[in-house]
């Protein structure tokens, strides 16, 4: 079993006992031999993915890779928010990384089973919705913003920060309002449609270049896989703005939490999620076509 919670109140409450009892009950009902020692991240947040990179969940994944845990083992978690509260794309990648190792993941609250045999479109969409809710909840609770950015964010929707815009958007002359370039937006929507209908990034690039479609990015005359990847993964198409800054080592890091509804959205949430699911299916060797 894998157990995680982040707050002192949860440590002092019944979170640990509840998660342990639920894992034991499920194992007993399904004829599974539950290991005496569970993997536990107690008092560790899943919002930044620290539990997967440095914590017990990361140790579990390393043990699977090293063969210390058999590939046909089951990992029991209370719900997806115990596994991670990262953004959907990162959360899905984490789930797929575990499943790809031959591990069956079970969410005990709804008794959903995720493994290489069950990862169809409906299962993926269910997981994506739950992941999105977990991230949104943590996002709302997070308060790690500098004073300067608190002021900017408070006024963000009424007064843009004048930061560089995605290629499909533009400012008015005074940079006080943001508008959609409809031609470029329709092209982005077409790219998402191709992704959902089963085309991978390479095929999309080939189709756009063969058709002579001008790229929307600057300083390039043809479409590149890296830009298609960026388009299909960014949440800016949903209207989300996530300011970043550079460290002294030149590394790009978030300046604050994402700001929802900052930009005009050009892609619906359901379309974005379907594209993420289609991409995940292609990585698993499926058709990646969602109907």
Order of alpha helices (4+ residues) and beta strands (2+ residues): beta-alpha-alpha-beta-alpha-alpha-beta-alpha-alpha-beta-beta-alpha-alpha-beta-beta-alpha-alpha-alpha-beta-beta-alpha
